Amino acid sequence: MQTELADFIRDTPEGKEADAILRKCVHCGFCNATCPTYQLLGDELDGPRGRIYLVKQVLEGVAPTSKTRLHLDRCLSCRSCESTCPSGVEYGRLADIGRGIVEAKVGRGLWDGVKRKALGAFLPRTGFFSFALLLGWLAKSFLPASLQKAIPEKPKAAGTWPAPRHRRRMLALAGCVQPALAPAINAAAARVLDRHGISLIEAPGAACCGAVRFHLNEQDAGRDDMRALIDAWWPSIERGEIEAIVMTASGCGSTVKEYGHLLQHDPAYCEKAAKISALTRDLSEVFEENFNSEKKFKGRIAFQSPCSLQHGQQLRGKVEALLQSAGYELAPVADGHLCCGSAGTYSILQPELSGQLRERKLSALAAGGPGVIATANIGCLAHLQPCTSTPVRHWIELLDE
């Protein structure tokens, strides 16, 4: 794709990156075939190819409008298009550049702006989120049925967390919402890793990975969250106390693995960010496939592979192999490459599209008659569970049984 970028962006780092990405695109349209929003809406501008044209126009000096922003807002950032693209177009990075520019140039309505600011201020702060969730549980029985459904069930207790006792040690990220919604996930990971000779620890002060605010187009604030997390982790890394950073939420993992890119132009943090990215592993990458050789049948499950795992991190089949090695039978899931509709704050900001995608995903997951739905991301878990009677659990909890 030929480009002629406008003066305001041409010689900037973002402009050079965007130009290189745009020139890879050959207009083939394969991306549309695997784009969830294009499948729902059938609008070229709600598919990757159309959104690439919109960003290209903005970069070439065409003034963006609220319609431009709407089509970019509707993108889930699932990156299924990247897995499909034969030319290696890094759509997610291009979309981030385009969204940042459009956000600065096109104002939002009062309610939309307030809602986004509230999400950016509220979700990344574990204390605020936990307190609000507690109030929701206390008031749940007095609320209308529609609001009751929006409040997650109380999570089960985390259980024991083994004290560090092994030479091999790894850091885990508690995250911003996972400690309140599902504290058992990291505890289960700690127990399973402990049985494999690895001690899992959490660093004090390590909170949001920055994905929430960055993908709300508060990109500078998101990078501030990334720097804060690096600061919390760095003492353990600098002292050589840990060999890896383990992610139990694939959404966080996808973001942290890109710290080196997202902070590459920050002279104070670029080297640290690159080191963090190099150390980061999804939990499934820590284990060998022969996790459990007993092969004792434990039940039939369906695995919902989050977009951040299979497209963002390009990790496919690893979790499934671990579950099978542990004795679980995997039910087939049609269109497993499609997003469930969670996508961070997308389910709140685009509830209609998100709800349609959730219905499709739950139908596909239920078709094989599983007793449990397993996933690898807290956002997907929290999005799916309220609308199905089948338990939705993180896969590491199943390996802990």
CORURLIN-V827995 format. One record per residue. N is the residue number from 1. PHI is phi as a letter, one per 30 degrees, with the letter a starting at -180 (* if undefined). NEAR is the number of other ideal C-beta (glycine too) atoms within 8 Angstrom. Layout:
# CORURLIN-V827995
n: <N;N>
phi: <PHI;PHI>
near: <NEAR;NEAR>
This chain:
# CORURLIN-V827995
n: <1;2;3;4;5;6;7;8;9;10;11;12;13;14;15;16;17;18;19;20;21;22;23;24;25;26;27;28;29;30;31;32;33;34;35;36;37;38;39;40;41;42;43;44;45;46;47;48;49;50;51;52;53;54;55;56;57;58;59;60;61;62;63;64;65;66;67;68;69;70;71;72;73;74;75;76;77;78;79;80;81;82;83;84;85;86;87;88;89;90;91;92;93;94;95;96;97;98;99;100;101;102;103;104;105;106;107;108;109;110;111;112;113;114;115;116;117;118;119;120;121;122;123;124;125;126;127;128;129;130;131;132;133;134;135;136;137;138;139;140;141;142;143;144;145;146;147;148;149;150;151;152;153;154;155;156;157;158;159;160;161;162;163;164;165;166;167;168;169;170;171;172;173;174;175;176;177;178;179;180;181;182;183;184;185;186;187;188;189;190;191;192;193;194;195;196;197;198;199;200;201;202;203;204;205;206;207;208;209;210;211;212;213;214;215;216;217;218;219;220;221;222;223;224;225;226;227;228;229;230;231;232;233;234;235;236;237;238;239;240;241;242;243;244;245;246;247;248;249;250;251;252;253;254;255;256;257;258;259;260;261;262;263;264;265;266;267;268;269;270;271;272;273;274;275;276;277;278;279;280;281;282;283;284;285;286;287;288;289;290;291;292;293;294;295;296;297;298;299;300;301;302;303;304;305;306;307;308;309;310;311;312;313;314;315;316;317;318;319;320;321;322;323;324;325;326;327;328;329;330;331;332;333;334;335;336;337;338;339;340;341;342;343;344;345;346;347;348;349;350;351;352;353;354;355;356;357;358;359;360;361;362;363;364;365;366;367;368;369;370;371;372;373;374;375;376;377;378;379;380;381;382;383;384;385;386;387;388;389;390;391;392;393;394;395;396;397;398;399;400;401>
phi: <*;d;b;b;d;d;e;d;b;e;c;d;e;d;d;d;d;d;d;d;d;d;d;d;d;c;i;d;i;e;d;d;d;c;d;e;d;d;d;d;c;i;c;e;d;c;b;e;d;d;d;d;d;d;d;e;d;d;d;c;j;d;d;d;b;d;d;e;d;e;d;d;d;d;d;d;h;d;i;e;d;d;d;d;d;d;c;i;d;d;e;e;d;d;d;d;d;d;d;d;d;d;d;d;c;c;d;c;d;e;d;d;d;d;d;d;d;d;d;d;d;c;d;d;c;e;d;d;d;d;d;d;d;d;d;d;d;d;c;e;d;c;c;d;e;d;d;e;d;d;c;d;d;d;d;d;d;d;i;d;c;e;d;e;b;c;d;d;b;b;c;c;c;d;i;c;c;d;e;d;d;a;d;d;d;d;d;d;d;d;d;d;d;e;d;c;i;b;c;c;b;c;d;e;i;d;b;d;d;j;d;e;d;d;d;d;i;c;d;d;d;d;d;d;d;d;d;d;d;e;d;d;d;d;e;d;d;d;d;i;d;b;c;a;c;c;c;c;c;d;d;d;d;d;d;d;d;c;e;e;d;d;c;d;c;c;d;d;b;d;d;d;d;d;d;e;d;d;d;d;b;d;e;d;d;d;c;d;d;d;e;b;d;d;h;d;d;c;k;c;b;c;c;c;d;d;e;d;d;d;c;d;c;h;c;b;i;d;d;e;d;d;d;d;d;d;j;c;c;c;d;d;b;d;h;d;d;d;d;d;j;d;h;i;d;e;d;d;d;b;d;d;d;d;d;d;d;d;e;d;d;d;d;d;d;d;e;d;i;d;d;b;c;c;b;b;b;d;d;d;e;d;d;d;e;d;c;b;d;d;e;c;b;d;d;d;d;d;d;d;c>
near: <10;4;10;4;10;8;5;5;11;9;4;7;6;9;12;9;10;15;12;8;13;14;9;11;11;6;6;7;8;9;15;11;7;11;13;12;12;13;8;10;9;6;9;8;9;15;14;12;12;12;16;14;9;14;15;11;10;14;17;10;8;6;5;12;7;6;6;13;13;8;14;14;8;11;11;12;10;9;11;14;12;11;11;10;11;6;8;6;13;9;15;10;10;14;13;10;13;15;10;11;12;13;9;5;8;10;4;8;6;6;6;8;10;8;10;14;8;8;13;13;8;10;11;13;11;14;6;9;13;10;8;9;12;8;8;9;9;6;8;9;5;4;9;5;6;6;8;10;7;6;10;9;4;4;10;4;6;8;8;5;9;9;5;7;6;9;3;8;13;15;15;14;15;10;13;12;12;14;10;10;11;10;11;12;14;16;12;14;14;13;13;11;13;13;6;7;6;11;14;14;11;10;10;5;7;11;13;14;12;15;13;16;14;16;10;11;8;10;10;6;10;15;13;9;16;17;11;10;15;13;8;11;13;9;7;11;12;6;6;5;6;12;6;10;14;15;14;12;14;15;14;12;16;13;14;15;9;9;15;12;8;12;13;9;6;10;5;4;11;12;6;9;16;11;9;15;13;7;11;12;11;13;12;12;8;10;9;4;8;6;9;9;5;5;7;5;6;8;8;10;15;13;13;15;13;15;13;11;18;13;13;13;12;7;12;7;6;11;14;10;9;14;15;10;12;11;10;11;8;11;12;6;12;6;7;9;9;12;12;12;16;16;13;10;12;13;13;7;10;9;8;6;13;14;10;10;15;15;9;10;14;11;8;11;16;11;10;10;6;12;7;12;15;15;15;15;13;14;13;13;14;13;13;18;11;9;7;11;2;10;7;12;11;13;14;12;11;14;13;8;5>
